[in-house]
Each structure stands twice: as C-alpha cells, then as structure tokens.
Amino acid sequence: MGVTAHVLAVDAGNSKTDVAVVAADGSVLATAGGGGFRPPAVGVRQAVDKVADAVGRAFAEAGVRGVEHVSACLANADLPVEEAQLAAALHERGWGATVEVRNDTFAILRAGVEEPRGVAVVCGAGINCVGMLPDGRTARFPALGRISGDWGGGWGLAEEALWHGARAEDGRGGPTALARTLPAHFGLDSMYALIEALHLERVAEERRHELTPVLFATAAAGDPVARGLVDRLADEVVAMAVVALTRLGLLDEEAPVLLGGGVLAARHPQLDDRVRELLAERAPKAVPRVVTARPVLGAALLGLDHLGAPGRAHARVRAYYEKV
C-alpha cells in the first residue's frame, strides 16, 4: 500500500475546501484546496467528489495512498444524523481506517485553543456555536436558521437591512439611512429599484451578502436602525456562548470564547465592543478572542487528539499553519 500517514484533515465549507496530510510527528506532508461543500444543493455523493479531488492531489503530493484517521469538519453537518451520513460517505472512499465527521464550527474552535476546551461562535453567512471539553463532551445547536431559533449571520443581516430599508421608503416603518445606502451600493437610486432588481434577478441573489458590510458602514455612520441590528447580533452571539458555557459547566471558570467567521473576524468596532461588554456582564470569566487561523488546522488537531498524538505533534502542525 505504500507509506501510511497519520491524519487526513479536511475542512470543507460552503465556499471552499482545504485538506492536509499530516504525519505522526505533526509534519504537514501535503496540502490541497478545492471548491465548496454543499450536500443540500448537489447531493452527498457529488459534494464528496469535490473533496475527493483535493484529497487525491494531496495524497499524490505526499506520496501516500491512505491515512490512519480522517478528521473532517464539514459545512452542513448540522445534526448528528448528518454527521453519521457524511462519515459513512467518506469511509466508502477508503481514505483512512477510521473517520470522524464534525460540523465545521468545531474546526474553528479547536484551531483557537491549545486543548479541546472552550466555546466558539461563528458568524459568516449564518451563525453557529459549539463547545467542547477534553473528555469529549460537547455543546451545540442545530443551527438551521429561524426554524431552530437562530437570528443573524451575514445573510440574515442583509435580509433584515433590506426589510428596514423597504419599510422606511414606503412609509410603513421609521426612517433609516439604509433606504439610501443599500440601493446606492448597486448604483441604484431607491429601495424600489433595488427590490425590483433583486426580484427580477438583475442583481444576482448571491450578491445580497454584499449588503452586510453596507449595514455595518451605515451603523458606523450613526444610523439608529443599523446600530440596533448590530447590537442585536451581539446579543445573539453572547446568548449562544453563555448557553454553551453553561451546558459544559464552564460559566464559572476561566474559559476561552472564540469568535470566528467573516462577520466576527472583521472586528467591526461596535460589534466587537458590544460582544465583549455583554460577555463581561453575563460570563465574567470568559476570555473572548478572535480566531483567524485556517480552520483546517483545527481539523488536523482534532485528528491528532483522536489518535492520542503527543503535544509536540500538535505544536508542529500549529507552527506550520502559523507560518503560512
């Protein structure tokens, strides 16, 4: 069979995939990237095919045909039943003797801590929160949107901003600068024109995410409605973190609360300050920190955890990703 490496680490998000082949001593033998991982849109088999392309290139570069363990942190693995389904699909590919699948939020959490202990809140296109302890216990949410009680994320913020802008322009709601700044982003002169452009797809639906930075800029300029939405997001972030800390028994001891994803990693002053202020009130011993490390590092560390690798192996793979 040839040389067998220790861990295949996979971080597959909605927009891109990162994989790494890691040796027993923590050396990174090869890396590769690929497209987004979207089983709900294309089906499990086709989504895994995207990952397979990157894995094939990484295996070829590393000169291996397989690994001891596959550690995969995947978008859309929101429920344990989905994790099991995806783990079975990966196991069929024969990449490793064992396979563990987790939601991709766990990769961000593990990338930001020296041991698997703490809570992470991720706000990108959506919003999610997970927590974990060294003994394997976890805390998590379904994170399926409004049906599971979620509010926020870049996509949700854009929709809220559009709602307020539309109502401000037609008189159903109070005034807000969003009625001007949102259409102006696309070179349009009114919310009506923007609504029409979105409805008729002259502005592609996926471009709605561009409105989230517009919301933050409008808030920074002092608009009360926009500022209210940013404050509400901060409250949601902290509510998730406090619940996860409580479930794991970490609320009354010092514990990291890691903030990740494009919206939180951007460190918008109002959002960042409000999250820290609310955490100080509701979880005084929490230690908030923004994570900017590549999530595939977290997948690799989780794989090394699973195999009981020594601390020096963890340190070596972390040092690799701190340099790139």
Solvent accessible surface area in square Angstrom, and as a share of the most:
residue,aa,sasa,rsa
1,M,144,0.64
2,G,63,0.60
3,V,102,0.58
4,T,64,0.37
5,A,5,0.04
6,H,23,0.10
7,V,0,0.00
8,L,0,0.00
9,A,0,0.00
10,V,0,0.00
11,D,10,0.05
12,A,0,0.00
13,G,14,0.14
14,N,73,0.37
15,S,90,0.58
16,K,103,0.44
17,T,1,0.01
18,D,15,0.08
19,V,1,0.01
20,A,0,0.00
21,V,0,0.00
22,V,0,0.00
23,A,20,0.15
24,A,59,0.46
25,D,70,0.36
26,G,0,0.00
27,S,36,0.23
28,V,26,0.15
29,L,70,0.35
30,A,3,0.02
31,T,45,0.26
32,A,16,0.13
33,G,32,0.31
34,G,29,0.27
35,G,34,0.33
36,G,20,0.19
37,F,0,0.00
38,R,123,0.45
39,P,15,0.10
40,P,108,0.68
41,A,80,0.62
42,V,65,0.38
43,G,32,0.31
44,V,39,0.22
45,R,172,0.63
46,Q,98,0.44
47,A,1,0.00
48,V,0,0.00
49,D,67,0.35
50,K,99,0.42
51,V,1,0.00
52,A,26,0.20
53,D,85,0.44
54,A,0,0.00
55,V,1,0.00
56,G,41,0.39
57,R,111,0.41
58,A,0,0.00
59,F,18,0.07
60,A,81,0.63
61,E,119,0.53
62,A,23,0.18
63,G,53,0.51
64,V,9,0.05
65,R,173,0.63
66,G,1,0.01
67,V,5,0.03
68,E,76,0.34
69,H,1,0.00
70,V,1,0.00
71,S,3,0.02
72,A,1,0.01
73,C,1,0.00
74,L,0,0.00
75,A,4,0.03
76,N,36,0.19
77,A,0,0.00
78,D,25,0.13
79,L,58,0.29
80,P,90,0.57
81,V,105,0.60
82,E,50,0.22
83,E,25,0.11
84,A,65,0.50
85,Q,101,0.45
86,L,4,0.02
87,A,22,0.17
88,A,55,0.43
89,A,17,0.13
90,L,1,0.01
91,H,97,0.43
92,E,129,0.58
93,R,72,0.26
94,G,52,0.50
95,W,25,0.09
96,G,12,0.12
97,A,78,0.61
98,T,61,0.36
99,V,31,0.18
100,E,53,0.24
101,V,10,0.06
102,R,48,0.18
103,N,3,0.02
104,D,37,0.19
105,T,5,0.03
106,F,3,0.01
107,A,0,0.00
108,I,22,0.11
109,L,0,0.00
110,R,4,0.01
111,A,2,0.01
112,G,15,0.15
113,V,8,0.05
114,E,140,0.63
115,E,84,0.37
116,P,24,0.15
117,R,49,0.18
118,G,0,0.00
119,V,0,0.00
120,A,0,0.00
121,V,0,0.00
122,V,22,0.13
123,C,0,0.00
124,G,22,0.21
125,A,73,0.57
126,G,42,0.40
127,I,13,0.06
128,N,17,0.09
129,C,0,0.00
130,V,2,0.01
131,G,0,0.00
132,M,6,0.03
133,L,14,0.07
134,P,77,0.48
135,D,96,0.50
136,G,51,0.49
137,R,136,0.50
138,T,56,0.33
139,A,4,0.03
140,R,55,0.20
141,F,34,0.14
142,P,59,0.37
143,A,19,0.15
144,L,76,0.38
145,G,31,0.30
146,R,186,0.68
147,I,155,0.79
148,S,35,0.23
149,G,65,0.63
150,D,17,0.09
151,W,15,0.05
152,G,14,0.13
153,G,0,0.00
154,G,6,0.06
155,W,88,0.31
156,G,23,0.23
157,L,0,0.00
158,A,0,0.00
159,E,77,0.35
160,E,38,0.17
161,A,0,0.00
162,L,21,0.11
163,W,134,0.47
164,H,49,0.22
165,G,0,0.00
166,A,18,0.14
167,R,62,0.23
168,A,21,0.16
169,E,75,0.34
170,D,82,0.42
171,G,59,0.57
172,R,154,0.56
173,G,31,0.30
174,G,49,0.47
175,P,124,0.78
176,T,15,0.09
177,A,31,0.24
178,L,0,0.00
179,A,20,0.16
180,R,157,0.57
181,T,27,0.16
182,L,0,0.00
183,P,1,0.01
184,A,57,0.45
185,H,78,0.35
186,F,32,0.13
187,G,71,0.69
188,L,54,0.27
189,D,133,0.69
190,S,28,0.18
191,M,1,0.00
192,Y,151,0.58
193,A,25,0.19
194,L,0,0.00
195,I,79,0.40
196,E,66,0.30
197,A,6,0.04
198,L,16,0.08
199,H,144,0.64
200,L,99,0.49
201,E,130,0.58
202,R,153,0.56
203,V,13,0.08
204,A,38,0.29
205,E,97,0.43
206,E,117,0.53
207,R,96,0.35
208,R,49,0.18
209,H,106,0.47
210,E,41,0.19
211,L,0,0.00
212,T,8,0.05
213,P,80,0.50
214,V,19,0.11
215,L,0,0.00
216,F,12,0.05
217,A,63,0.49
218,T,6,0.03
219,A,2,0.01
220,A,84,0.65
221,A,91,0.71
222,G,41,0.40
223,D,16,0.08
224,P,107,0.67
225,V,39,0.23
226,A,0,0.00
227,R,95,0.35
228,G,38,0.37
229,L,11,0.05
230,V,0,0.00
231,D,54,0.28
232,R,111,0.40
233,L,0,0.00
234,A,0,0.00
235,D,53,0.27
236,E,39,0.18
237,V,1,0.00
238,V,0,0.00
239,A,41,0.32
240,M,16,0.07
241,A,1,0.00
242,V,28,0.16
243,V,60,0.34
244,A,0,0.00
245,L,1,0.01
246,T,75,0.44
247,R,133,0.49
248,L,10,0.05
249,G,53,0.51
250,L,6,0.03
251,L,50,0.25
252,D,116,0.60
253,E,76,0.34
254,E,122,0.55
255,A,1,0.00
256,P,21,0.13
257,V,0,0.00
258,L,0,0.00
259,L,1,0.01
260,G,1,0.01
261,G,21,0.20
262,G,56,0.54
263,V,14,0.08
264,L,7,0.04
265,A,36,0.28
266,A,58,0.45
267,R,122,0.45
268,H,45,0.20
269,P,102,0.64
270,Q,31,0.14
271,L,2,0.01
272,D,17,0.09
273,D,90,0.47
274,R,76,0.28
275,V,0,0.00
276,R,70,0.26
277,E,87,0.39
278,L,3,0.02
279,L,3,0.02
280,A,66,0.51
281,E,112,0.50
282,R,95,0.35
283,A,1,0.01
284,P,97,0.61
285,K,107,0.45
286,A,15,0.12
287,V,60,0.35
288,P,33,0.21
289,R,100,0.37
290,V,22,0.12
291,V,15,0.09
292,T,115,0.67
293,A,41,0.32
294,R,97,0.35
295,P,31,0.19
296,V,1,0.00
297,L,1,0.01
298,G,0,0.00
299,A,0,0.00
300,A,0,0.00
301,L,1,0.00
302,L,6,0.03
303,G,0,0.00
304,L,0,0.00
305,D,45,0.24
306,H,93,0.42
307,L,56,0.28
308,G,63,0.60
309,A,15,0.12
310,P,57,0.36
311,G,55,0.53
312,R,172,0.63
313,A,0,0.00
314,H,28,0.13
315,A,60,0.46
316,R,106,0.39
317,V,0,0.00
318,R,33,0.12
319,A,41,0.32
320,Y,75,0.29
321,Y,15,0.06
322,E,128,0.58
323,K,170,0.72
324,V,97,0.55
